[in-house]
Structures are given as structure tokens and as C-alpha cells.
Amino acid sequence: MTEYINLDFHHGGVMDFSGDSPKYVGGFSEKFKVDVDEVSYFGILSLCTGYLNYYGVRKMWYLTPGATMAEGLHEIMTDKEIMEGLLVDTAQTKEVSLFVDCVEADDGLMGDNDTADNIARLENDDDYFEVGEYSVAKEIMHVADSSDEESSEKQNHLPMVNSPDSEAGEEVDQPMGDDGDMDEEEDDGDYILDEDEEDGEDEVSVSAHRRTGLLDEEPAYMFDDLSFYDPDCDHKALEFTVGMMFLDVEDFKKAISNHVVAAGASVWCKKSDESRREYRYKDQNCSWRVYVAWWSGNAFFIVRRVGLPHSCTRSTRVNLATARFIAEHFLERFKSEPDWKAPLIAMEVKRELGVDVELKVCYTARAIAKEMLCGTLEQEYNKLRRYVAALIAADPEGRFELEVEPDVQVAEKVHFKRFYVGFSRLRKGFLAGCRPNFSIDGCFLKGEVPGMLLTAVGKDGNSHIYPFAWAVVEGENKSSWKWFLEHLQEELGFGDGVGWSVVSDQQKGLVEAINLVMPSVEHRKCVRHVFANWKVKVKNEKMRKIYWEAVYAFNVPEYETATTKMEAFQNAQAVMTPFSDFMEQDPKSFCRAFLSRLPKSDFVESNICESWNNVIVKAREYRIIAMLEAIRGYIMVQMRKKRKKFEKMQSVICPAVMSTITVEDLKARM
């Protein structure tokens, strides 16, 4: 709740100390109702020079409520007297009398009655400091509407003068008279300096400059100590002092965050806008606070007021230990460890900062750090066209295709849909050294954007996995599989699939896509996926062994022997139906006894794709370009290793094949 204080403001007179008791002679008295938090030394100064149009201020005093002028008159020289004196003395009454000894000014620079001798006298007066050449401070006291209608004196409402947001010449509210019209003495309008008047600026009234903000340089001697905030300082020992400067409000927010986290306390922001910011500790018993405002003349934020040193106890729960703060504080660590686990992040935050944070904050911090280091997702996908161009430049014979779809709401925008990658060296290697048999499978992306990675994997001469094409698509469906298979068909040139075989599981839309693109291909089902479905109904271990006998039988008689055992078991009891369930799966699509001899391959498992998906499981957590680069880099390294290994090989038969021959030879001799 906002608290107000009633100011009985005396100006235009002089303080006479010649008698036993000081007295204020002459001048005017006006009443203002002001937000307590806006009362400051510079606010009073701005009231005199910016609103009342005085040329300067010699001295100012306040009178303790209920005291005499001889006992309760106190001089105000800095904000210290405001914070520790005036506000303390008026905490109960919420009323105070202010007396100001001002240098009067007229429409001209000094006024018609001021002479050159008067000007020289003022400049030589040690008690006088000139403030006519600085802009009204941004934290000028905002005065609320007064509810004291019985007062015989005029109630004034102060305008916001020279806001840094306003342009020179922007209209500024003028003080209103009792009848609601503009006061005649103030109705001189805002002065806007025209191009042809720049040389005659000294003819312009100082008051006009103050209202338009043309004079916006605050002299440095208004602050006891000017210094810039050092981001590398020890924030545990950091003390905010009047005159401390910050480049912008973000710089100040970082300083506050580092300070309160180091101090182990929570704060709340009492005021927050483009030109000012004030923070206080949440502990009501703690008097610590810091207030900064825009210093327009020097384009910095500067500390205007500070409270007493904080006295609250340290806590491990700090509200400014946010995900963004953690991301910025440990940015270099995130850069070197992009996969830094959330529990380990929480432990490091506790160890280094002494603060407890939840795991969800750590997850968010890691995501923010990734965005700070790699940019936004929109920026990432905007790089895809350049990435395609780089791939084509490196491999002109390769196939790299980016497909987008238009935005349904904004005609000029497009959205990512699919991306196909096929390097020419991998394609040529597959056609030259692998049999016409490959496996296709899809796996989920594990990053920020959902999607699927479709992969085509063959077996090389050593029976090792050989991935030769992959694509990022929106999901597994008939359309995406058809699109991927059409690209493979164009790249490998297998036409309608005669003499080729493809192994896959029974994923959604895949069987239909294969029948459309490759109607003559031999489509083999993965025996392990078939077994996973079949064993749900068949719990007998003996029947499960017979299943594998039927699958791996090289000829029809052996196959029929195994299936006969299944049928006999089924007829002997009425609980399980292993034979019927087996025949429903179409054995000719996965049993070796019925495979075509054209591809010269007997493999009926898609586990090579499963193995490949496990190899790239970490890469699937990355963003699209980083993921594709990780896959490309892994394949390059593996190809290099295999080349070095086979360059040293003496036999013309590959090692894995040679091991199989040796095993079969031993079996034949036994």
C-alpha cells in the first residue's frame, strides 16, 4: 500500500538566523501530498528548479513535527538527512515543513531585477551551488491528488518533467490553477529549438529548457562518489553507494541478482519501469534497499538512494536464483558440458552459491544456456538453407533435399517439413560393396522439436552396419515413408524392386508405402518383432524354441518339421494356439526356407537399424543441424578406422566372414 506524506513547502523567502530563534522571512507556502518513497534530496531540488522555475538552491531545511524552529530545524545536504532524519521524524505524523533558500529567476537567465553584480555575488557565494544547467531528475516526486479540501492554501500537482522517454519539445503537463485553467504566469509554452535558432540559444529562458529537457546534464559534483559497477567484483562484499553507475537497467539487475544470491536473501521490486528500479529485502525487519534512476545527461543508471545495511539472516532459498541467472553464471560450464545433468547442476549451484534450486529450474537453465550459445530454434531452422548449400558445395554428387510447407496464416512464412541426406560416397560404397538388401527403421528425436529420423542401413562385406541414407521427417506415416523410399529408389536405381529385399518391422504406413513404391521387392518382416507379438499368447518355453527352429530352417522340410510340432502341441491342449498364431503372421515373409535367392542374403532381422539408433541416441538430443553433423562426423570417423584396418588385412576374405567359416568348419568335423 502506498504511503504519503504532506509537505508544507516554503519557498521564495530567506532563513533569518540573526535572532534567538531562526525564522523564515517572506516567500510563499504551498502544500503537496507526496509518495514517501519518492521523497529525496534530488526530488526537492528538482521541485525548485524544474517546477517552480528557480535558478538555483542555496540551502534547504526541514522542521521536526511539533518542535520549535530553535530546536527542530535541520539542514538537508544529502539523502542521508532525508533517510535518517526527515523520514524517521515524520513516521507517525506524516507531515513535515520544508524551507528552501532559492535563487529566483524570471523569464530571462536571471530576471529583470538581477544585475551583473548580483550574478558575480552569487557565483562567489560558497553556500550556493548552481543547478540551472541540469535536467530535472527522473525520480522527481510524483504528487497524488490531495484529499485535504478544507485547506485554505492551493493544492498543487507536480508534473513529470523531462522524462528520458520524452523527446525534446514533447508536451509536458502544466500546473493548473483553482479554476482548472492554465496559470497565466506558467503559460509560456514548451520551447522547441528550431534549426535557425541554434546560434541564439542563450536567448532562450532556462525554465523553457528545463521543461523540454534540452538542458539534460547533471553535474557530477551532486554525488559524493561516482564509480562504475564492476561485474567481476566480490558480490558478497558489494555495497551499493549513492553515485554508483550502471550501463543500463539490465546491468543493474545482474548486480542485484549476484548480490542477493551471494547474501542469501530474497528481494522484491517495489518500483519498476524504463527509467527507475527499486529493490528491497522481503524481510520486513530489514531496512536495506537500493534505488536507481536514469541519469539522462550521461546516459547511465545511477544509484540515488540506499538504505541501511541488511540485517536479515541468510537463507538457502533465494528468489533471484532463477534459471536465467544460473544459465548466465555457469555459461562456460554449459559450453564445455552441453549434456550437464540437472541433478549435477543443482549440486554445483549448492556448492558454489550456497543456494537450493529445484530440478525443473536446472532443466530450464540448461535450455536457456543452449539458446544463449546456439540461438533460438527459429534461428537454427533459418540456417538450414545455408547448411544445404554447404553440403552441396562439399559433395556435388550427393542428394540433399529440404522440403518446407507454407504457413496457413502468414503467406510469406514457411515451416520445416522434411530433410533428406544422402552422401554420394556412401551411396557408391553401398552399391559397389554391399548386397541388394537393406533394413529401414525410424526413431524418435529427443530434442526440443518432435519428429522422426528415418534411416536406411545395409551390411558391408564384413557384416557390419553400413548406414547410407537418412532423413528428418514430421512423423512415421504413409506419406513420410513414401517420400523417403522414393528418394532411395532414385538414388539406388532399383526400379520396382526386382532382385532386392527390404527388412523392416510393421510400422504404421510402412507396408503400404513399400507396396506403392517397390511393388516387386521382397519385403521381409523382422523376426524379432514377429516373435515379440507371438510370444504374448504363447507362454510355453518349448514352443518358443520351436519357433526359432521354424524361422531359421534353410529348407521347407525342416520348416515343416518344426511347424508340425507346433500343431501337435496345439491339438493336445485347448489353452494356447501357437500354430494358428504363427501362420497368421505370414511365415513366407520372415522364414528363411521361403526367402528369395537373388539378394544372396539370409538376414531377416532389423536389429542392424536398432543398433544404429542406439549409436546415435545422444545425437538425437541435439538440434537438427548439430544432430546431422554429429551423425556425419561419426560415420567419417568409423569409415577412416575401417579403411586403416582393412589396409593391413592379408586375406581377401573379411574377418567376420572368416570367423563364420571357421565355426562352420569345426561343426562339420564334429
Disulfide bonds with the S-S distance in Angstrom:
none
